[in-house]
Amino acid sequence: MNELVNRIATNVGIDADVAEKAVGMMLGFLQREAADGPVAKMIEAIPGAVDLVARYNGEGEGKGLLGGLLSAIGGGGIMGLGQQLMALGLGMGEITSLSRETIAAAREYAGADVVDEVVASVPGLSQFV
């Protein structure tokens, strides 16, 4: 298991398998939604992140009635990611902790300037990290 995943699972208090999928989904979301240059630098800098994105990018996207409705009204984005993470059994507190831990780790590996560019390029993300 990836060092990042283990760290997040421990710090958030969730199962490592759930953490792995959730981190992969979050990073995949960022890869799709954030500015291309900064997000590529960030993902490449985090050990194991490229593999996580490859495995879980888009996992659960558009699944279920709520996912379909959100996509239909243009509410995918951060709301869609939240719905996907809740489908993994995570509550809002865990999702917030997961987001903060993932971004904190990304800052350690990729640097604050790169990660701040990524966060700033995704509407609504800054309120969760």
C-alpha angles and dihedrals in degrees: 000000000000118000091232092052093049091049093050094044090052097043095044094039098235135126114278092235091054091045091051093052093042094050090047090050092048093049090045089052090051091048090055099040109031131077107288101231100048095040092050090052091048096049093045091051095054112082110243095004096115090057093046092052091047091052101041108022106135094001108165094003112158093000120148132005096293092049090050092048093047091051092046093054095041094255098126104108118082092345091055091050090050090053091050092050092048088052086061088059098260121143125217093263091052092046091052092048091046091052094048094046092048093049092045090053091046090054090053093052104033102025131253095268094057094044092046088055090052093049093046091052095059114073112236097005097109092068090062099047 
